[in-house]
Amino acid sequence: MTPGHVLARLADLADPCAIVVRFEDDPFASVVLTRRGDVISAFRNKCPHAGYPLQRADGRIVVQEGRYMVCAAHGASFGLEDGACAGGPCNGDGLERIAVVVSDGIVSVA
Ligand code: FES
């Protein structure tokens, strides 16, 4: 996950959304890429509760009320924009943010 690594095309991100982006060179690494309006954010895909990735078995991350993503393991919820714990067993611990930049419609690691 080096600076400049392309994560997605902005046009491919629904509003709102939280998607999993995997890395070809490391099958165990993935990030959660989110959009809410004009705010694009990325986080390490590791829940602070018990360390599981956030997605369900079908690979999707549940988005609630257009502003929260929900960990499939035990239901902790996090803000789409800041990854802050919004409820559940995360007990105040948020997701680890990964800096991104949007340029010419491309979202990449900053
Ligand atoms: S690992 Fe995410 S809520 Fe438990």
Residues whose N, C-alpha, C, O or C-beta is under 5 A from the ligand:
A	BS01	FES	C47 H49 A50 G51 Y52 C71 A73 H74 G75 A76 P89
